[in-house]
Amino acid sequence: MDDEPLALKLLSGYVRKTVFLSLLGEFDNPFSAMEFLENNKVDLIFLDIQMPDLNGIEFARTITGNSKIIFTTAFEKYALEGFRLEAIDYLLKPFSYEEFLVTAKKAKKQITLEQQVASTVEANNEFLFLKSDYKIRRINLGDILYIEGLKDYVKVFVKNEPKPVLTISSMKQIEAKLPSSQFMRVHRSFIVNLNRIETIERFRIVFGHVYIPVSDQYKEKFQEYVSRNFL
């Protein structure tokens, strides 16, 4: 996405001549791009930083899901902010096709790796790979206490770890990758590890000093689980 016609034409031309990339759309304003992203899965976005109305940094903060970003800019000062947003890289204008190709290959490598990790997770009932703090961490399912949803992020609370693991995901996405025999959604914002429950108090699940409510939507299912294991 770029508001400069010549820059947009050059960038789209680079994408078209790169065999492992497919051009799904090109936009000269962020609002058209937002509408497209709402209805289409996009692995990689080339994003200009200096644009009217909404700059590339602001636009990047609105992106949900797993789309990766490569910033294009004429100003090197934006690089640090780009990396804070976990952009794969940035291209300093004017850039050659050779520079573009190096960055595109870097993106392809990272996207392929994450897709392979996701495939492993789907077929595995023992652990999850989670991306957190620019690293990919392996988390054993048995060590997870509970998971809390925070809009576009989730906090994964793990046994013997003082801080939760924070990763970009929705509750729906992470719930789909967890074995239902071991994990249960008990609230819009919470998933618990059934094997880690030790205390239940008035339909609240107690983990140390944390009380997780069981909402009305999930009470019947949770009560069935408790009843099956009640003495």
N, C-alpha and C positions, 0 to 999 in steps of 0.2 A: 504494500500500500504506500502510495506516494502522491502528494498533491502537485508535483511538478510533472507535466506531460512527458517531457523528454526523458527524465529520470525513470518514470514509470515504464515508458516504452523500452528503454535499455534493459531494465530489470526483468521485464516480462520476456524479452528476447533471450536473455541469459537463461531463464528458467526453461524456455522451450527447447533450447539446444542442449540441455543437460538430460541425458537419457534416464536417469533415475528419479527425475522430478516430473510431476504433472501439474500444469497450471489449472487450478480450479476457479480462480477469479482474480481480477485486478481492479483496484479501487483507488479513486483520488480523494475520497473523504472517509472519515472514520465511521460515520453513521450507516452508510451502505454496507461497509465491512461488518459492522456489528450485526446487522440484519442477516447477512449471509452466514455468519458464524453460529447464529441461533439455530439454523436449520441444516447445517452441513458440518461434517467432521473434517477438520483440517489438521494435518500433522505439523506443518511448518509455515510460519508467517514471516515474510520480509517486510519490515516496518520502518518507515521514515519517522524520524523524531520530530523535526520541525514542521508542524502543520497548523493551520488556523483552527479555531474553535476548540479542538481537542488534540493536544500533541501526542506523539507516539508513546511517551512514558505514561501519560494519563490513560491512554487507550489500553496499554498493556495491562494496567491494573484492573481493567474491566473484564479481561479474558478469563473465562472459566474452562475447566476441562484440561486436557493434556497437550494443547497446542504449544509448540515450541516457537521461540522468537529469535530472529536475527535482526538487529537494528541496523539501519542504514542512516548515516549522518555525515554532515560536513564538519562537525565539531567534535573533537576528541574528548572534550570535557564531559560529554554525556556517558562515556564508557563505564565509569564507576556505577552510576545509577542503573545502567543496563544490567550489569552483573548482579546488582542487588535484587533485581527482578528475575534473576536466574535465566537471563537470556543466554542462548548458546554462544553467541559471538556478536560482534558488530563490524560493519564494513564502513570504512571511512571514505566518503566521496571525494573525488571521483575514483572508483575502483575498477580494475580490469576484470575480464572474464576469468583469468587465472586466479585472482584473489577471491572472486565469487565462488569458483569451483572448490577451492581449498576449504572455505567456510561451509559450503553445501555438503561436502563429504564428511566434515566434522559433525554436522547435524544428522546426516544419514546414519553414521556410526552410533550416535547416542540414541536416536529413535529406535533403531534396530535392537540395541541392547535392552532398552526398556520394554520393548514388545516381547522379547525373549523372556525377560524376567516375569512379565505379566502372564505369559503362557505357562511358565513353571508354577506360578502361584495358583492358577486355575486347576492344575492337576495335582496339587499338593495339599495334604491335610495336616502337615506337621509344622510348617513355617510360612511366613510372609516375607517378601522383600519390599521394604518401604524406602522411598527417597526422602531424606531429611538432611538439612544443612549441607547440601551439595554432595551428599554421600548416599549410597544405597546400603541400607542395613538389613540384615537377616534377623527377624524376630520369631522366636519359637512360639507357636500358638499357645502352648501350655503355660507360658510365662505371662501372657496377657491377662490383666485383671478386668479392665473394662475400656471402652472406647467412647470418647465424647465428641460430638459433632459441633463444628464452629463454622457455619456457612460453607466456605469453599475449602476448609481444612478439617482434619480430624486430629484429636489428641489420643494417642495410644498409651495407656498406662500399663507399665510393665513391672513385674515383681522385682524388688530390690534395686529399682532405678529411681533416683530422687525426682527426676523430671520426666514428663511424658515425651514420647516421640511425636513430633509435629510433622504432618505430611499433607500435601495437597490431595484431597479426595473428597467425595461426598459420602454421606452415610450409606446411601444406596449402593454405591460402587464397592465400598469395603465390605458391606454386608453380603453382597453377592459372592465374594471370594472366601467367606468364612464358612466352615461346616456347620450346618444348622443343628446337628446333634450336640454341638459343643457351645455354640454362641446363640444368644437370643436378643432381639431388639425388644427393649422394655419401655422405651420412651422415644419420642421423636429425636432426642439428642443423645441417647445412650444405648450401647450394646454391651452386654455383660458376658463374661466367660462363666458358663454354668458350673463348671468344675471348680471355680474359685470362690463360689458363694459359701460363706460360713455363717452369716447372720442375716435374718430378715426381720424387720421391725415395722409393723403396720404398713405393709406393702411398700417398704423402702428397703433396698438392698444396701447393706453396710460394708464398706471397705475401709477399715480404719476409722478415720474421722470424716469420711465422705459418705453421705446418704443419697443413694440414687433412687428417685421415685419411679414406681411402676405406673404408667399412665393408664387411664380407663381403656384406651384402644388396645392395650396389650395385656390387661389384667387376666382375662379369661385364659389365654394361652399360657401365661406364666403360672396361674393357679393350677392348671392341668399338670404342668411339669412338677410343681411342688407336691401335688396330691399323689403322683405316681411314685414319689420317693419318700412319702410321709409314713412314719411308724406310729 
